[in-house]
Amino acid sequence: LMLPIHVLIVPQYVMFSQAHLINTFVPLILPKLLATDAFFVFLMVQFFRSLPAEHEEAARLDGAGNARIFLQIMLPMATPALATTAIFT
């Protein structure tokens, strides 16, 4: 959150250059679609930390794996944070 945008531009340019995406619209659209801004990453991490761990533990006791816990339990509970990210993006 404390880094200026100028510090991030050079690594992004190198990454998109290695992917042969220079002079396309993809570097303009992709970072916003993935919500890679530091604020949104911070928002999502803090939201997932605030969710009760008991839901994950109960699902694990019922035999759910990591993917099922995330997709069917954690992700539906994260809709407020995802909606906030979508609105601000």
Residue pairs with C-beta under 8 A, 6 or more apart in sequence:
1 38
1 39
1 42
3 38
12 27
12 31
13 22
16 22
16 26
16 27
21 27
31 37
32 89
33 89
35 41
35 44
35 85
35 89
37 89
39 88
40 85
40 88
40 89
43 81
43 84
43 85
44 78
44 81
44 85
47 78
47 80
47 81
48 74
48 78
48 81
51 74
51 77
51 78
55 73
55 74
55 77
56 69
56 73
56 74
59 68
59 69
59 72
59 73
60 69
64 72
64 73
